[in-house]
Amino acid sequence: MHLLFSYGTLRDPGVQAAVFGRAVACTDDALPGFRVDQVAITDPDVLAASGLDRHPILRPGSPDDVVTGARLELDDDELAAADRYEVDDYTRISVTLASGRAAWAYVAADDAEAVRVQRLLDAQRRAEELFDEIVRRGLIRPGIGERALADEIRDLAAEQFAVRRHWHKRIVRSGENTLTTARDNPEDRVIGDDDIVFLDLGPIFEEWEADFGRTYVLGDDPRKHALRDDLPRIWAAARAHFDARPEITGEQLHEHVVGLSRDAGWAFGGAIAGHLVGEFPHEKIPGNEVDSYAAPGSVRPMRRNDQSGRRCHWILEVHLVDPAGGFGGFHEQLLDL
């Protein structure tokens, strides 16, 4: 079942009968951060169902703005019927209501991309705050196992940031485990006094994915400190390369990140150098899965729209390793915003 937030005509019993073939119960709720505008309706079927030639439409507002409405519970066919009812001026996005419930809502199509960008940046900002709180509380420490630390981070994210889901496993890697990728599942390891540790977390904030990675050094090993310090520098150089090449492909960006890593005296330890990001569940482009990644074989331009006509947004990740030293590090965040 799906929850749909209605702030207009879909709450009307006559419209519900015409669109869904039944009356749908409405539960009062509200949507913060949006305001209501009006749109002219010319579609004859919509005019016949509602009897109105102007309908309300959502646009991004200030943090103090709140739109009142109701939650409707719909099945797959009814949600598709709602999509057909809403004219091209509207597009459906995921939102979090004042009740805390995740729901769909129809917003102005010409504002939809601005809403998506705002939500992705908000999710990353909150992920960064989560990482800062992890450091402030001293959670990354000698003597704790990686899995135990991952559980502490899960609890902190739930307690302080209301995170109930993560779109990928919570990755805590230390020592030789920092040589492994997200696809690996190394044995649990206890963090040592002179260790290097990286975190790769994918918390979901109000149905929007964040993907954030950082590296920490506990001791004074100069080589580990050098690798940690090179991670954001190489990430920034890769982003500059991306920014300067409008037609760059995922394969070309991956190749460049590998070269930057090698030029800095490290090996590139990742299978990919980035991936698509968006609303939960994890954003992917239907079809060839490699096109969802910055990786060998991803030959489509990264700056493109998906099949729904929405702009693709990307995470850039850098995984540096020192095979001889037996350690690595990881750094990732939004690439194109």
Secondary structure by P-SEA (a helix, b strand, c coil): cbbbbbccccccaaaaaaaccbbbbbbbbcccccccbbbbbccaaaaaaccccbbbbbccccccbbbbbbbbbbcaaaaaaaaaaccccbbbbbbbccccccccccccccaaaaaaaaaaaaaaaaaaaaaaaaaaaccccccccaaaaaaaaaaaaaaccccccccccccccccccccccccccccbbbbccbbbbbbbbbcccccbbbbbbbbbbccccaaaaaaaaaaaaaaaaaaaaaaacccccaaaaaaaaaaaaaaacccccccccccccccccccccccccccccccccccccccccccccbbbbbbbbbbbbcccccccccccccccc
